[in-house]
């Protein structure tokens, strides 16, 4: 009787799964005291900075070589501007998923958050120690963020079985998705770079982490020839 061999096989999404690529928006405009960002539904809503526009073009060039079935953005303009080059290259019209918007920062909205973190405000230090956004006065609770983000991901999974979806979203949201998928500490994935790609596969209630903070397309010597597959 011939002996059967069992080889290692590459990962393949199970039938009905959603392959979700989470792209953090490109770098947004700088903030300065007295020059608060305009608000959209209470959230700071800056445009992309020039370097963010360049990052958007680079991530679009990376993703446009792969099969993409749908593009989602949030209600905030920096995600729309980041998705625009990919939409142009693929011909796909971005759809809005409001519950993938950034964590609400309460009294630190409008750009103040950046200053408080850069200057090591005691509350900012405490926020990182406890790994909770709601240390900030009036900010969204960590559990509330997780619940709305999870609901949004599950809606995408229900709408796109056996498809690959790009969601252009925010650092806090990506951190929450990866934290829930891996059951890790609160801020374990809170530092996705601008225009980075993270990836999960959604199979019912099970979320499989495939990668985090892929920035190969942003490196100076990156070429689409021989680029890492998506």
C-alpha positions, 0 to 999 in steps of 0.5 A: 500500500502506497504511503500517503504524504501530507504537505504543508498547504498555504492558507486559503479563506474558507467558503463564504469568508470575507477577506478584509484589507484594512488600510489606514488613511494617508497622513493628514494635515498638521494641527496647531493651537488655535487652528482646530480641524473642522468637525464632522459629526463631532470628529476632527476632519482634516484633509490629507497632507501632501505626503498623505496624498503621495501615500494614497497613490502608493497604496493604490498602485499596490492594491490595484494589481490584485482582485478587489471586489469593493471599497469602503470608506468612513464619514471622514474626508481623509479616508475618501481622499486616500481611497480616491486613487484606488477607486480611479484605478479599479473603477469601483465606487467607494461606499460609506460605512460610518461605524468604521470612523475613528474613535471619538476623542471627547475634549481632545477632538479637533487636533488637540489629541496630538499636542497632548500626546506629544507633550506627554500630558499626564492623562495621555500617559495614563491612557497608554498605561491603562490602554483605554481611550476613555481616560480622555474626558468625554471620549468613547469607551473602549467597549463601545468602540469595539462593539460598533467596529465589530458590528461594521465588520460583520455587516461587511462579512454578510454583504461580501461572502467569498470576496475581498474588500478594502476598507480605508479607515483609521488607526484606532479602528484597525487597532480595535479590529486586530485586538478583537481578532487576536484577543490581545491587550487593548493597545497591542495594535494601536500604531498602524502607520499611515497608508499601511495594510492590515488584513483579517479573514472573517469566517462567521464569528471567527476572525483570522489575523493575516497581517498587520502594518504592511508598508512595503509599498511605502519604502523607497525601493519598492517595485510592483515587480516581485511585490509581496502578494495581497 
